[in-house]
């Protein structure tokens, strides 16, 4: 029994450790191109520090909003699965979720505008030419995702 438990623990450990390596270079966080904020855009150390500070401030400022949105989505899922829930209750909860999404979207736009101020005009031009820019890309997980800046996973 102890042997089987030991094997299971070892397999789980290896599986968890392999996810760290699956991201690869340039995946999440600071990298040689500067946070993955754009392909071919080399940010200075000062710019990377500013971007990091902006991101941390955004994450801190939106933490309660993201949590509330998470809670409301859960409540909405519960309502949809409840055969006794009325249409009015579901619509009201949808409206609450939409209001929170709009607040989150507004904060995201301000976040992107703040980041935009960190780039030089030449860097902004390179971003425009490459098709990337602040907030563009498919980042997920709330912490950058390499190519995108999606702290809440949906933006």
Secondary structure, DSSP 8 states (H G I E B T S, - for coil): -HHHHHHHHHHHHHHHHHHHHHH-TTSSS--TTSTTSSTT----HHHHHHHHHHHHHHHHHHHHHHHHHHHHHHHHHHHHH-TT--HHHHHHHHHHHHHHHHHHHHHHHHHHHHHHTTS-HHHHHHHHHHT--TT-S---SSS-TTT---TTS--
